């Protein structure tokens, strides 16, 4: 609740500062340029240095970023990190306020030396930040940094280049940390997806080889992890242990054999991968509440003349 109050207050203060500045405002200092405009296409083409990096923050209207796969809608007060090639592709979304709200977009252009300083500080290149595809509301930290920049630009005294640069640099550091966190999450999700695929492959292997002797170590080697880690991952995805899964596969096969064959119980136990008749009988009783013989007799009561036994 407190965060929401602070966020709303910062947004109001930022809009007040922006209203003090004319549309198409440009404030440039050492390694950063601030633009306040109605749409990104208003930026002069000569500013689109290939080595620049842009933070785009629509304050009152949404932006649409065309994408080969699906257009990205960036709502107001959302943060968008873009390279120069994508900046002029941004389109202003339809004005649902029927012109009652002034169109205001803040664009910060970071030049090569400041990007190099940020990379040295965080270890993240501009390419990594762009690949994170940041698309999230500015939190209180980001809003505070943005307010600091605008306050300097709207001050009674001429804007201090060092003050603007420092505030813009701190905002870029904040964005870099957001991008780093997003990249880390994607790597974790990708690793988790890869781990699940390998776990799934071991389950499929179990389905095809459950009559053979299977060990945890064999399965763990297939995934490329320790035995304990494999058990933990398998339980996470299948909600049971690998051992219990193999037993369940063997018992289901044994139930089928009891129903559709006249083989002795001891032979079925061996065919289904159990080490002994007694082990099979014990596990079967625990699962069904019946011994294998009782299970077969119960089914025989309901068998019909002329019943065709499937292969």
Long-range contacts (C-beta under 8 A, 24 or more apart in sequence): 3-140, 6-140, 7-139, 7-140, 7-143, 10-140, 10-143, 10-144, 10-147, 11-77, 11-143, 13-147, 14-59, 14-143, 14-146, 14-147, 14-150, 15-59, 15-60, 15-104, 17-147, 17-150, 17-151, 17-153, 17-154, 18-59, 18-104, 18-106, 18-150, 19-102, 20-154, 21-150, 21-153, 21-154, 23-104, 25-153, 27-153, 27-159, 27-164, 29-159, 29-161, 29-162, 29-164, 29-165, 30-113, 30-114, 30-161, 30-162, 30-165, 31-110, 31-111, 31-112, 31-113, 31-114, 31-165, 32-108, 32-109, 32-110, 32-111, 32-114, 32-164, 32-165, 32-168, 32-169, 33-108, 33-109, 33-111, 34-106, 34-107, 34-108, 34-109, 34-149, 34-153, 34-164, 34-168, 35-106, 35-107, 35-108, 35-109, 36-104, 36-105, 36-106, 36-107, 37-105, 37-107, 38-92, 38-103, 38-104, 38-105, 39-90, 39-91, 39-92, 39-103, 39-105, 40-87, 40-88, 40-90, 40-105, 40-107, 41-88, 41-90, 43-87, 43-88, 43-107, 45-88, 47-109, 48-84, 48-87, 48-88, 49-84, 49-111, 49-112, 50-84, 51-111, 51-112, 51-115, 52-83, 52-84, 52-109, 52-110, 52-111, 52-112, 53-81, 53-83, 53-109, 53-110, 53-115, 53-126, 53-129, 53-130, 54-81, 54-82, 54-83, 54-84, 54-87, 54-107, 54-108, 54-109, 54-110, 55-79, 55-80, 55-81, 55-82, 55-107, 55-108, 55-110, 55-171, 55-172, 55-175, 56-80, 56-81, 56-82, 56-87, 56-90, 56-105, 56-106, 56-107, 57-105, 57-106, 57-107, 57-108, 57-138, 57-146, 58-104, 58-105, 59-104, 59-105, 59-106, 60-97, 60-101, 60-102, 60-103, 60-104, 61-92, 61-93, 61-95, 61-101, 61-103, 61-105, 62-92, 62-93, 63-90, 63-91, 63-92, 63-93, 63-105, 64-90, 64-91, 64-92, 64-93, 65-89, 65-90, 65-91, 66-91, 72-135, 74-135, 75-137, 77-137, 77-138, 78-135, 78-136, 78-137, 78-138, 79-134, 79-135, 79-136, 79-137, 79-138, 79-142, 79-175, 79-178, 80-134, 80-135, 81-129, 81-130, 81-132, 81-133, 81-134, 81-175, 81-179, 82-130, 83-126, 83-130, 106-146, 108-149, 108-168, 108-171, 108-172, 110-168, 110-172, 114-165, 114-168, 114-169, 114-172, 115-172, 117-169, 118-169, 118-172, 118-173, 118-176, 121-173, 121-176, 122-173, 122-176, 122-177, 122-180, 124-176, 124-179, 124-180, 124-183, 128-179, 128-180, 128-183, 129-175, 129-176, 129-179, 131-183, 132-178, 132-179, 132-180, 132-182, 132-183, 132-186, 133-182, 134-175, 134-178, 134-179, 134-182, 136-178, 141-174, 142-171, 142-174, 142-175, 145-170, 145-171, 145-174, 146-171, 195-223, 195-225, 195-233, 196-237, 198-222, 198-223, 198-224, 199-223, 199-230, 199-233, 199-234, 199-237, 199-238, 200-237, 202-230, 202-234, 202-242, 203-234, 203-238, 203-245, 206-242, 206-245, 206-246, 206-249, 207-249, 210-246, 210-249, 210-250, 210-253, 210-272, 210-273, 211-250, 211-253, 211-271, 211-272, 211-273, 212-273, 213-273, 214-246, 216-242, 216-243, 246-273, 247-283, 248-287, 250-274, 251-283, 251-284, 251-287, 254-280, 254-284, 254-292, 255-288, 255-295, 258-292, 258-295, 258-296, 258-299, 259-296, 259-299, 260-309, 260-310, 261-309, 265-292, 265-293, 265-296, 268-292
